[in-house]
Amino acid sequence: MHPEFRSAAAADGLRHEQVRYGRHRDHVVEVLAPPAASGRPLVVVIHGGFWREQYDRGHTAPQCAALAGRGYVVAAIEYRRVGGGGGYPETLLDVAAALDALPELLTELEPGLVDAERVVLMGHSAGGHLALWAASRHRLPADAPGHRATPPPVRGVLCLAGVAHLEWAVAAGLGDGAVEAFLGAAPEDDPDGRYAVADPARLVPTGVPTICLHGGLDEHVPVDCGAVYAAAAREAGDATELRVLEWEDHFTLVTPGSGAWPHVLQATSDLVGPGT
């Protein structure tokens, strides 16, 4: 079990389990839940870090513990990242595999632990990209990595300061070439069409209600990245909302106790209902 999750669970009296969805060391999911949880909404947390190996799920432990403390069951998925066997297509395949395996894995932990009708994907930064992409898998060609034949069984997506539009991110130089490293190509040099199957802005409409929550002072992923995605999604017919917190930055959105945190809780409740 990840030490950050173990510590957070112990400090808050939460149940903590780790489940595996594959054989790689990163094919794990940390599950936090209230001690007497049953039939609770599920929040699937996808961490950020520009898809790079040095950033793992550990930094989401306070965020996950705070959500579990509000009555949600929380599942923080790990995935292979650039520099550790990830990138295109492995990162996408891992996220897809984790989400597809999660319902059965949670049932094995405890039948009835979560309400399968109330599931929300919550991703921060690059994890926001992955959450939006995961909600669009049914829009992918049948031979694309992570394709799903039917829409995902989720109530909504909460994209926190997300890298929501990959081509915009490349043009803005986000993360010192992070998108190019992740996909292994620049948009103008992409013979395999990777951007077409990895950029959420090119996969709308998803039919999944989405809230893009962004800090107005975010210098890591400026608010315009979320704005161009939200505009494209709305134009395609999706119920996508951009909420801008003018005085918040990139990390306050995943920091319990910050000025942004009540807005994160409100957006979660707007999508999937309260934790109890």
Salt bridges, closest charged atoms under 4 A:
GLU17 OE2 - ARG15 NE 3.35
ASP26 OD2 - HIS24 ND1 3.91
ASP26 OD2 - ARG81 NH1 3.66
GLU30 OE1 - HIS16 NE2 2.66
GLU30 OE2 - ARG57 NE 3.06
GLU53 OE2 - ARG25 NH2 3.70
GLU53 OE1 - ARG81 NH2 3.43
ASP56 OD2 - HIS2 NE2 3.08
GLU78 OE1 - HIS47 NE2 2.59
GLU78 OE2 - ARG57 NH1 3.12
GLU78 OE1 - ARG81 NH1 2.88
ASP94 OD1 - HIS27 NE2 3.00
ASP94 OD1 - ARG80 NH2 2.80
ASP100 OD2 - ARG137 NH2 2.85
ASP100 OD1 - ARG148 NH1 3.14
GLU110 OE1 - ARG15 NH1 2.53
ASP115 OD2 - ARG118 NE 3.20
GLU167 OE2 - ARG202 NH1 2.91
ASP192 OD2 - ARG194 NH2 3.44
ASP199 OD2 - HIS165 ND1 3.94
ASP218 OD2 - HIS214 NE2 3.74
ASP218 OD2 - HIS250 ND1 2.71
GLU241 OE2 - ARG243 NE 2.97
ASP270 OD2 - ARG243 NH2 2.91
